[in-house]
Amino acid sequence: MKAIKLLAAAFFALMPAAGFAMCSEHKESANVCATGMSWDDEKQACVEIVSS
């Protein structure tokens, strides 16, 4: 019985960490660039919008 409680406690303790690790591959998107900036996929960064 103690082993089951220990496994259950470990499971519930590690679940939040597993959920966080799954989201670690997200990349920055255009909605986080400042005003006047745009996301450049090639540079993987926000760049200034140049109007001609």
N, C-alpha and C positions, 0 to 999 in steps of 0.2 A: 504494500500500500504506500510506503514511503517513496518508493521509486516512481510510482505514478504521480504523486504530488510533486516530486522534484522535476520530473519531465514536464508536467503541466506548468509549473512555475517558470521553468526555463523557456518554454514555448511562448508564454505571454510576455516574458521579459524581452525576448529577442524579436518579436513581431514588429514593433515600431521601427527597429533598426533595419529590418529586411524591407519594409515599405519605403523607408527613406533611401535605401541603396538603389531601389528600382528606379527612382526618379533622378538619379545622378547624371544621366546621359542627356538631359535636356539642354538644348543650346539656346543662346540669347535670341530673341525674336525682335521684329521691328517695333513692336508696341512698347519696348523699353528704351528706345532711342529718344534723345532729347528733341525738342522742337527744332526744325531746320536740319535734322539729321535723318538718314535712312540706313537700313540694314543692308550691308554688302555681303552676299553669301561667299564670294570669292575671298574676301579679306577676313571674313568672320568677325566683322566689327561694324560699328556705326560710322558712317562717313557723312560729310557735309553735302547737302543737296546743292549742286551748282546749276544755276539757270543760265541759259545762253541767250 
